[in-house]
């Protein structure tokens, strides 16, 4: 009787440990997935910022319009 109770208790604790490990694993996976999305959005914002910072000084609407006018003449 006592051995069967010990066996049941050990099985129950093992099952509880497996469930808790599984729940932690699922939580980590969900956090990891949302973290990936956050990193992707952050990377897009950084890329846009540096692209605009790099190409905006090169864009001069007056020079561009002068070029178009000189081609028309």
Long-range contacts (C-beta under 8 A, 24 or more apart in sequence): none
